[in-house]
Amino acid sequence: MTSKLKQISLNTAAIAALMTAFPAATFAQSLDVTCSGGGVGGDFCQDADMTEVETVVNGNEADIATNTGDIADNAQAIIDSDAAQDLVDADQDQALADAVTAQGVTDDAQDGLIADNAQAIIDSDAAQDIVDAAQDQALDDAVEAQGVTDDAQDILISENAADIFVLDGQVMTNETNIAANAAAISTNASNIAANSADILELQNGLSDLRTDMNRGLAMANAMDVFAPDQGSQFMLNVGTGFHDGEAAFGVTGSGRVGATGSTIVYFGLAGAQGTTAGKAGVAFQW
């Protein structure tokens, strides 16, 4: 890359030298053409036409002069760039040399680390051999202990089998007893339900009986009988009776019969909430 840049610089420098070797006036000469009159060719050359040609040619000469100056400037810029590139190349060459030197130092350090790692691997292998030996011994001890444990487990398994056989019998007995208990529980539940119904009916009957009894006592209390007083033949009594929240209304009557009036006939009628009762009798006096 550097050699190509240098070759371009040399070519550019040659062009610049060539361009500066000729004065700018050489390319800046103006064209001035005058047609001569007469002759056969006089009709083919007109001064007006030549003026247009002169204008175009002279304009091109001005552009050429400007381009010549630009080429010279570019040539100088390339020369300056080449000088800067040479400085950069020198810096890069020095940096590369420094990197090569540093790499050599790094390679030596890596060689030392590789040697240390190799020794560490050897030491680790030795330690691993010791660990493997200890593990092998522990495995042998475990196998021997496992043999003793297996014998003890065989004895326990035999004993457990006998216990399981006994437990199986007990379980079967318990299952039979549970089935019997379940049937008894079902029977008891039926009996309890029937007893509950009977108890409820009895409670209702006792309540009705208590009500009837209370009404009877209230009606009995309402039917008191009094004998007519001496000199009277008949007595009518109207009364009420109460007992334990029940009330009754009663009417009784009594009368004397016979010549002497020593015989008394009586009767009574009472009612309490749709229930009626009555009484009748004969009393003798002497």
HELIX and SHEET records of a PDB file:
HELIX    1   1 THR A    2  ALA A   21  1                                  20    
HELIX    2   2 ALA A   24  PHE A   27  1                                   4    
HELIX    3   3 VAL A   40  PHE A   44  5                                   5    
HELIX    4   4 ASP A   47  ALA A  222  1                                 176    
SHEET    1   A 4 PHE A 234  HIS A 243  0                                        
SHEET    2   A 4 GLU A 246  VAL A 257 -1                                        
SHEET    3   A 4 THR A 263  ALA A 272 -1                                        
SHEET    4   A 4 THR A 275  PHE A 284 -1                                        
END                                                                             
